């Protein structure tokens, strides 16, 4: 397959009753925004997407963690993300790999390129981009070279990034985007007709939001996590961006042990607000086991969704390919 497709299907926007960018409107479905568990967010009364109210933060060098132990965790998570591709393919019946060729894959927000590295090992023709020059330089030093490029995933240009990809992947990126419809429409221009846009994002229907309220760990960084999509919210965003077959799977990630710690600590704070940190730490440790058991069940038991949404949507085939 050539690096760029000769003719890409252009996503067409879906009409909404009100402009999604209008203040007080949900950027996913255009519904009204009401109260939320956290005072720093508003919740869509229709699709339940949660939208941040605080100014956006800066994605400078200090945004990224650069320690060796954190890099090891990212490498382990990247291998799990490769497994997510198989989960999406099996769970949603997707055809992600063209016959007789390695799928051309582009990761948006690739950081230091750990997923690109894992995808190459799994047989994908993988590349990645990120807005952090420091992160890209770190990935290139590990041998990924020109497979990584420094570019803002929110300002994608097929003339510079390339096009005709079979898969465009965005792991834990959609929550950082204030205008998700425009972002997906831009990402779709990088796909070949029939290609897939897929990835993961925190689940706005997580059962822990109801259990923890304002203490849910996802509410801690509203300057970076601009919105939390639900499966219904993603379907609205994908269709408005001109993508077909929007689908989601609800899961819990095996590498998300830090979420276990954060959630147990938040529960402990709610149950014990005194100054005794040791007692609160022991309480958090005691809460960790039942939380872990619930985490294993979430996403597998009907009515108990997981913390993470795996999502997928397809760019429609051009007339010549039908």
C-alpha positions in Angstrom: 0.0 0.0 0.0 1.3 3.4 -0.9 2.1 5.9 1.9 -0.8 8.2 0.9 -4.2 7.1 -0.5 -5.1 8.7 -3.8 -8.6 9.6 -2.6 -9.7 9.6 1.0 -13.3 9.6 2.0 -14.1 12.9 3.5 -16.0 12.7 6.8 -19.2 14.6 6.8 -20.6 16.2 10.0 -23.9 15.3 11.4 -26.4 18.1 12.1 -27.1 18.7 15.8 -29.8 20.8 17.5 -27.1 23.2 18.9 -23.4 23.8 18.3 -21.3 21.6 20.5 -18.9 24.4 21.2 -21.6 26.6 22.6 -21.1 27.3 26.3 -23.2 25.0 28.5 -23.4 22.4 25.7 -21.9 18.9 25.6 -19.1 18.7 23.0 -20.1 15.2 22.2 -23.9 15.3 21.6 -24.8 19.0 22.0 -26.9 18.3 25.1 -27.2 20.6 28.1 -24.5 20.4 30.8 -25.7 20.1 34.4 -24.2 19.4 37.8 -21.5 16.9 38.3 -20.0 14.9 41.2 -17.0 17.3 41.0 -17.3 21.1 41.1 -14.6 21.3 38.4 -16.6 19.4 35.8 -20.1 19.5 34.3 -22.1 16.4 33.3 -24.1 16.1 30.1 -27.8 15.5 30.9 -28.2 13.4 27.8 -25.0 11.2 27.2 -23.4 11.7 30.7 -20.1 12.9 29.3 -18.2 15.0 31.9 -16.6 18.2 30.7 -13.8 20.2 32.6 -14.4 23.8 33.6 -10.8 24.8 34.5 -8.3 26.3 32.0 -6.2 23.8 30.1 -2.7 23.0 31.4 0.6 23.1 29.6 2.1 20.0 28.0 5.8 21.0 28.5 8.7 18.7 29.3 7.7 18.5 32.9 4.3 16.9 31.9 6.1 13.6 31.1 7.7 11.3 33.7 11.2 10.3 32.7 12.3 7.8 35.4 13.5 4.3 34.5 10.8 2.6 36.7 8.0 4.6 35.0 9.4 3.7 31.6 9.2 0.0 32.6 5.6 0.4 33.5 4.9 2.1 30.1 6.6 -0.7 28.3 4.5 -3.3 30.1 1.3 -1.3 29.4 2.3 -1.0 25.7 2.3 -4.8 25.4 -1.1 -4.9 27.0 -2.3 -2.3 24.4 -1.2 -4.6 21.6 -3.4 -7.2 23.3 -6.2 -4.5 23.2 -6.1 -4.6 19.4 -6.9 -8.3 19.6 -9.7 -7.7 22.2 -11.3 -5.2 19.8 -11.0 -7.5 16.9 -12.5 -10.4 18.7 -15.0 -8.6 20.8 -16.4 -6.4 18.1 -15.8 -8.6 15.0 -13.5 -6.1 13.4 -11.2 -6.8 10.5 -8.0 -4.9 11.4 -5.4 -6.5 9.2 -5.4 -6.5 5.4 -4.6 -9.8 3.9 -1.0 -10.4 2.8 0.5 -7.2 4.3 1.4 -5.7 7.6 -1.1 -3.1 8.7 0.2 0.4 8.5 -0.4 1.9 12.0 0.0 5.4 13.3 -0.2 6.1 17.1 -1.3 9.6 18.1 0.3 10.8 21.3 2.9 8.1 21.3 5.1 9.6 24.1 8.4 7.8 24.0 7.2 5.2 21.5 6.8 2.2 23.7 3.6 1.1 22.0 5.2 1.7 18.5 8.0 -0.6 19.6 5.6 -3.3 20.9 3.4 -3.0 17.7 6.5 -3.5 15.5 7.4 -6.6 17.4 3.8 -7.8 16.9 4.1 -7.4 13.1 2.6 -4.0 12.5 4.2 -1.4 10.3 4.0 1.1 13.1 4.8 4.8 13.5 4.0 7.5 16.1 3.8 11.2 16.8 3.8 13.3 19.9 4.0 17.0 20.7 6.8 16.5 23.2 10.2 16.9 21.5 11.9 15.4 24.6 9.7 12.3 24.5 10.3 11.8 20.8 14.1 12.2 21.3 14.0 9.6 24.0 12.2 7.2 21.7 14.6 7.8 18.8 17.6 7.1 21.2 16.1 3.7 21.8 16.3 2.9 18.0 12.9 4.0 16.6 14.5 6.7 14.5 12.3 8.4 12.0 9.3 6.2 12.9 8.6 8.8 15.5 7.8 12.4 14.6 7.2 15.5 16.7 3.7 16.9 15.9 0.6 17.9 17.7 -2.1 15.2 17.4 -4.7 18.0 17.7 -3.5 19.7 14.5 -3.0 16.8 12.1 -2.0 17.5 8.5 -1.9 14.6 6.0 0.6 16.5 3.9 3.2 16.4 6.7 2.1 13.3 8.8 1.2 11.1 5.8 -2.0 9.2 5.1 -3.5 6.0 4.0 -3.1 4.3 7.3 -5.0 1.1 8.1 -5.1 1.9 11.8 -4.9 5.2 13.6 -4.6 4.6 17.3 -5.1 6.9 20.3 -4.4 5.4 23.7 -5.6 7.6 26.6 -5.7 10.7 24.4 -9.4 11.6 23.8 -9.8 12.7 27.4 -7.2 15.4 26.6 -9.2 16.9 23.7 -11.7 19.7 24.2 -13.3 19.4 20.8 -13.5 15.6 20.2 -15.5 15.8 17.0 -13.0 18.0 15.2 -10.2 15.8 16.5 -11.7 12.6 15.2 -12.5 14.2 11.9 -8.9 15.3 11.6 -7.6 11.9 12.6 -9.9 10.2 10.0 -8.2 12.1 7.2 -5.1 10.0 7.9 -7.0 6.7 7.3 -7.4 4.8 4.1 -11.0 4.1 3.1 -12.2 1.2 5.3 -9.4 1.9 7.9 -10.1 2.0 11.6 -9.6 4.6 14.3 -9.4 3.0 17.7 -7.9 3.4 21.2 -8.8 3.8 24.8 -10.1 6.4 27.2 -11.3 6.5 30.8 -14.9 5.4 31.1 -17.3 8.2 32.0 -19.7 5.5 33.2 -17.2 4.0 35.6 -19.0 2.6 38.7 -16.3 4.2 40.8 -17.6 7.7 39.9 -20.8 6.8 41.7 -19.0 5.1 44.6 -16.4 7.9 45.2 -18.1 11.0 43.9 -15.7 13.9 43.9 -13.0 11.6 45.3 -12.8 9.7 42.0 -9.1 9.8 40.8 -10.2 11.0 37.4 -11.3 14.4 38.8 -7.8 15.2 40.1 -6.4 16.7 36.9 -9.1 18.7 35.1 -6.5 21.0 33.5 -5.4 18.0 31.4 -8.4 15.6 31.4 -10.8 17.9 29.5 -13.7 15.4 29.2 -14.7 11.8 30.1 -16.6 10.1 27.3 -19.2 7.4 27.8 -19.9 4.7 25.2 -23.0 6.7 24.1 -20.9 9.9 24.0 -18.2 8.3 21.8 -20.9 7.1 19.4 -22.2 10.6 19.0 -18.6 12.0 18.5 -17.7 9.3 15.9 -20.9 9.7 13.9 -20.6 13.5 13.9 -17.0 13.1 12.6 -18.2 11.0 9.7 -17.1 7.6 11.0 -19.1 4.4 10.8 -19.6 1.5 13.1 -18.7 3.2 16.4 -18.3 0.6 19.1 -16.9 0.3 22.6 -15.8 -2.4 25.0 -15.6 -1.8 28.8 -12.6 -3.3 30.5 -10.1 -3.0 33.3 -6.4 -3.0 32.5 -4.1 -5.4 34.3 -1.4 -2.8 34.4 -3.6 -0.2 36.1 -2.5 -1.0 39.7 -2.0 2.7 40.3 -5.7 3.2 39.9 -6.2 0.6 42.7 -3.9 2.6 45.0 -5.6 5.9 44.1 -9.1 4.6 44.6 -8.3 2.8 47.9 -6.6 6.0 49.2 -9.6 8.1 48.1 -12.0 5.7 50.0 -9.7 5.9 53.0 -9.8 9.7 53.0 -13.6 9.7 52.9 -13.8 7.2 55.8 -10.9 8.7 57.8 -10.3 12.4 57.5 -8.1 12.8 60.6 -4.4 13.7 60.6 -3.1 10.1 61.3 -1.5 9.1 58.0 -0.5 5.7 59.3 -4.1 4.8 60.2 -5.3 6.1 56.8 -2.6 4.1 55.0 -3.7 0.9 56.9 -7.3 1.5 56.0 -6.3 2.0 52.3 -4.4 -1.3 52.4 -7.5 -3.0 53.8 -9.7 -1.6 51.1 -7.4 -2.6 48.4 -8.3 -6.4 48.3 -12.1 -6.0 47.9 -11.4 -3.2 45.4 -9.1 -5.5 43.4 -11.8 -8.2 43.4 -14.4 -5.7 42.1 -11.9 -4.6 39.4 -11.5 -8.2 38.2 -15.3 -8.5 37.9 -15.9 -5.1 36.3 -16.4 -5.3 32.6 -17.2 -9.0 32.8 -20.3 -9.0 35.0 -23.4 -7.5 33.4 -24.2 -4.1 34.8 -20.7 -3.6 36.2 -18.7 -1.7 33.6 -14.9 -1.2 33.8 -12.7 1.8 34.2 -11.5 1.9 30.6 -13.4 2.2 27.3 -11.8 0.5 24.3 -13.3 2.3 21.2 -13.3 1.7 17.5 -14.9 3.4 14.4 -14.4 3.0 10.7 -13.9 5.3 7.8 -16.4 4.4 5.1 -15.2 2.7 1.9 -14.9 4.9 -1.1 -17.1 4.0 -4.1 -14.1 2.4 -5.9 -13.5 0.1 -3.0 -17.0 -1.2 -2.6 
